[in-house]
Amino acid sequence: MALRGGGGDMPSQARSVPLDRRLCLLRPESIEIKPSRGAVIGPLFLLALAVGLMVLLAFTMDRLPAAAAAAVLLLALVLTPIGGMGTVYSLFGAHVVFDVRKQSARFQQGMLGLGLGTVELVPFWKIERIELADWEAGETEGRGPAFPFPLRGWEIVLVKTSGKRLSVGQVIVPEEEELMDEGFGRAYEVARAVAELTGKPLQITAALEEPAEEHQEQTAGKEVS
């Protein structure tokens, strides 16, 4: 199912839509996909650990063996930039930015979730469509322990004229009807906003739940009759 972007109304003031591990900020002239508020915990812990190692070294340098002091100093020097840059990125950085004034989308290809890496710039004229697709469960394997319940998810994808696909964000919820309706609504809101901002069509390739709902209505009608 394809919908033409550019015909709707963008929000007159900023509002936020939560995504999986990210937060989408919708503004009249831009859309930002930023790290979620909880993403700052890891980098902040690394920064605090580095500071703690520096303090420990300052008070125990005269009692530590040279090899141990060098190891502590080296570890602190490694953790400080990683924790510092990760904290700054989590607080002020953005994973994806769509800007009407620049007529382009910017994707931060970060390493370790810290926003360190290359930036891919996609002019609006190189965008073929915005796609709302089913989320593949394999995409999050290895992130942590498996969930004890089934999940349902959707992914907002930017498809370039070259055919390259760039993930904008995901919404993942437990597979329960009310939560699925709410989750799909969030994914659709962001996908539609991106399509309207870029002036590109929105194509929904995700499996919709309408057939199941129609079947339930038909069954209920038979029971009543």
CORGI-V917417 format. One record per backbone hydrogen bond with DSSP energy under -1.0 kcal/mol. NH is the residue of the N-H (numbers start at 1). CO is the residue of the C=O. Records with the same first field share a line. If there is no record, write none. Layout:
# CORGI-V917417
NH = CO, CO
This chain:
# CORGI-V917417
3 = 202
15 = 26
17 = 24
19 = 22
20 = 170
23 = 34
24 = 17
25 = 32
26 = 15
27 = 30
31 = 98
32 = 25
33 = 96
34 = 23
36 = 21
39 = 36
41 = 38
44 = 40
45 = 41
46 = 42
47 = 43
48 = 44
49 = 45
50 = 46
51 = 47
52 = 48
53 = 49
54 = 50
55 = 51
56 = 52
57 = 53
58 = 54
59 = 55
60 = 56
61 = 57
63 = 60
64 = 60
69 = 65
70 = 66
71 = 67
72 = 68
73 = 69
74 = 70
75 = 71
76 = 72
77 = 73
78 = 74
79 = 75
80 = 76
82 = 78
83 = 79
84 = 80
85 = 81
86 = 82
87 = 83
88 = 84
89 = 85
90 = 86
91 = 87
92 = 88
93 = 89
95 = 33
96 = 33
97 = 106
98 = 31
99 = 104
100 = 29
104 = 99
105 = 122
106 = 97
107 = 120
108 = 95
109 = 118
110 = 108
111 = 116
114 = 111
120 = 107
122 = 105
124 = 103
126 = 123
127 = 124
128 = 159
129 = 159
130 = 201
131 = 157
132 = 203
133 = 155
135 = 153
139 = 136
140 = 137
141 = 138
143 = 140
152 = 173
154 = 171
155 = 133
156 = 169
157 = 131
158 = 166
159 = 129
160 = 164
161 = 126
163 = 160
166 = 158
168 = 156
169 = 156
171 = 154
173 = 152
175 = 150
176 = 174
180 = 176
181 = 177
182 = 178
183 = 179
184 = 180
185 = 181
186 = 182
187 = 183
188 = 184
189 = 185
190 = 186
191 = 187
192 = 188
193 = 189
194 = 190
195 = 191
196 = 192
197 = 193
198 = 194
199 = 195
200 = 195
202 = 3
203 = 130
204 = 1
205 = 132
206 = 132
213 = 209
214 = 210
215 = 211
216 = 212
217 = 213
218 = 214
219 = 215
220 = 216
221 = 217
222 = 218
223 = 219
224 = 220
225 = 221
